[in-house]
């Protein structure tokens, strides 16, 4: 019984610390520029990973993120 009380006390301290830890608000920082009005994309055609041509009409009225990057660099 003597070992159980300190363990319960410690467990309750940790539980209270965990429950009270969410009080600090997270700042709503935005680093960037708002683009308004939205910029329309010119019609395009690309080749996907299966070597099938895909054009901009497939993504009409959808949000699309396009990234052009290298997966390896033979010069380094």
Short mmCIF file of the C-alpha atoms (twelve columns), coordinates in Angstrom:
data_MODEL
# 
_entry.id   MODEL 
# 
loop_
_atom_site.group_PDB 
_atom_site.id 
_atom_site.type_symbol 
_atom_site.label_atom_id 
_atom_site.label_alt_id 
_atom_site.label_comp_id 
_atom_site.label_asym_id 
_atom_site.label_seq_id 
_atom_site.Cartn_x 
_atom_site.Cartn_y 
_atom_site.Cartn_z 
_atom_site.pdbx_PDB_model_num 
ATOM 1  C CA . UNK A 1  0.000   0.000  0.000   1 
ATOM 2  C CA . UNK A 2  2.890   2.354  0.746   1 
ATOM 3  C CA . UNK A 3  4.238   2.013  -2.810  1 
ATOM 4  C CA . UNK A 4  0.890   2.503  -4.499  1 
ATOM 5  C CA . UNK A 5  0.173   5.980  -3.058  1 
ATOM 6  C CA . UNK A 6  3.368   7.644  -4.364  1 
ATOM 7  C CA . UNK A 7  2.861   5.968  -7.755  1 
ATOM 8  C CA . UNK A 8  -0.733  7.237  -7.949  1 
ATOM 9  C CA . UNK A 9  0.403   10.700 -6.879  1 
ATOM 10 C CA . UNK A 10 3.089   10.775 -9.573  1 
ATOM 11 C CA . UNK A 11 0.667   9.473  -12.203 1 
ATOM 12 C CA . UNK A 12 -1.869  12.172 -11.307 1 
ATOM 13 C CA . UNK A 13 0.833   14.882 -11.535 1 
ATOM 14 C CA . UNK A 14 1.799   13.701 -15.034 1 
ATOM 15 C CA . UNK A 15 -1.850  13.472 -16.063 1 
ATOM 16 C CA . UNK A 16 -2.576  17.020 -14.886 1 
ATOM 17 C CA . UNK A 17 0.552   18.337 -16.603 1 
ATOM 18 C CA . UNK A 18 -0.536  16.723 -19.858 1 
ATOM 19 C CA . UNK A 19 -4.057  18.101 -19.619 1 
ATOM 20 C CA . UNK A 20 -2.939  21.640 -18.802 1 
ATOM 21 C CA . UNK A 21 -0.192  21.772 -21.423 1 
ATOM 22 C CA . UNK A 22 -2.516  22.768 -24.273 1 
ATOM 23 C CA . UNK A 23 -3.345  26.192 -22.856 1 
ATOM 24 C CA . UNK A 24 -0.795  28.156 -24.886 1 
ATOM 25 C CA . UNK A 25 -2.169  29.204 -28.285 1 
ATOM 26 C CA . UNK A 26 -0.169  28.424 -31.385 1 
ATOM 27 C CA . UNK A 27 0.561   31.597 -33.372 1 
ATOM 28 C CA . UNK A 28 -1.103  31.750 -36.759 1 
ATOM 29 C CA . UNK A 29 1.889   32.949 -38.757 1 
ATOM 30 C CA . UNK A 30 1.711   33.175 -42.515 1 
ATOM 31 C CA . UNK A 31 4.950   33.671 -44.385 1 
ATOM 32 C CA . UNK A 32 4.209   34.405 -47.995 1 
ATOM 33 C CA . UNK A 33 2.146   36.524 -50.310 1 
ATOM 34 C CA . UNK A 34 -1.545  36.281 -51.036 1 
ATOM 35 C CA . UNK A 35 -2.140  36.030 -54.761 1 
ATOM 36 C CA . UNK A 36 -5.364  37.799 -55.481 1 
ATOM 37 C CA . UNK A 37 -7.048  37.442 -57.846 1 
ATOM 38 C CA . UNK A 38 -6.050  33.868 -58.507 1 
ATOM 39 C CA . UNK A 39 -3.836  33.381 -61.529 1 
ATOM 40 C CA . UNK A 40 -5.272  31.197 -64.271 1 
ATOM 41 C CA . UNK A 41 -2.997  28.572 -65.765 1 
ATOM 42 C CA . UNK A 42 -2.426  28.472 -69.481 1 
ATOM 43 C CA . UNK A 43 -3.424  25.222 -71.224 1 
ATOM 44 C CA . UNK A 44 -0.669  22.635 -70.956 1 
ATOM 45 C CA . UNK A 45 0.120   19.020 -71.776 1 
ATOM 46 C CA . UNK A 46 2.524   16.856 -69.770 1 
ATOM 47 C CA . UNK A 47 3.492   13.196 -69.704 1 
ATOM 48 C CA . UNK A 48 2.757   11.298 -66.492 1 
ATOM 49 C CA . UNK A 49 4.803   8.522  -64.868 1 
ATOM 50 C CA . UNK A 50 3.102   5.927  -67.094 1 
ATOM 51 C CA . UNK A 51 4.153   7.821  -70.234 1 
ATOM 52 C CA . UNK A 52 0.553   8.889  -70.927 1 
ATOM 53 C CA . UNK A 53 -0.086  12.492 -72.036 1 
ATOM 54 C CA . UNK A 54 -2.212  14.495 -69.588 1 
ATOM 55 C CA . UNK A 55 -3.542  17.957 -70.416 1 
ATOM 56 C CA . UNK A 56 -4.964  20.767 -68.327 1 
ATOM 57 C CA . UNK A 57 -8.593  19.917 -69.116 1 
ATOM 58 C CA . UNK A 58 -8.303  16.806 -66.913 1 
ATOM 59 C CA . UNK A 59 -7.764  19.074 -63.891 1 
ATOM 60 C CA . UNK A 60 -10.400 21.689 -64.694 1 
ATOM 61 C CA . UNK A 61 -12.054 23.137 -61.534 1 
ATOM 62 C CA . UNK A 62 -9.553  21.329 -59.264 1 
ATOM 63 C CA . UNK A 63 -6.642  22.538 -57.181 1 
ATOM 64 C CA . UNK A 64 -3.378  21.298 -58.697 1 
ATOM 65 C CA . UNK A 65 0.193   21.571 -57.435 1 
ATOM 66 C CA . UNK A 66 2.895   20.959 -60.031 1 
ATOM 67 C CA . UNK A 67 6.516   20.493 -58.986 1 
ATOM 68 C CA . UNK A 68 9.453   20.365 -61.362 1 
ATOM 69 C CA . UNK A 69 12.465  18.841 -59.622 1 
ATOM 70 C CA . UNK A 70 15.417  16.560 -60.215 1 
ATOM 71 C CA . UNK A 71 15.569  13.147 -58.573 1 
ATOM 72 C CA . UNK A 72 19.289  12.845 -59.201 1 
ATOM 73 C CA . UNK A 73 22.059  15.144 -60.321 1 
ATOM 74 C CA . UNK A 74 24.864  13.528 -62.359 1 
ATOM 75 C CA . UNK A 75 27.055  16.667 -62.065 1 
ATOM 76 C CA . UNK A 76 27.597  16.361 -58.309 1 
# 
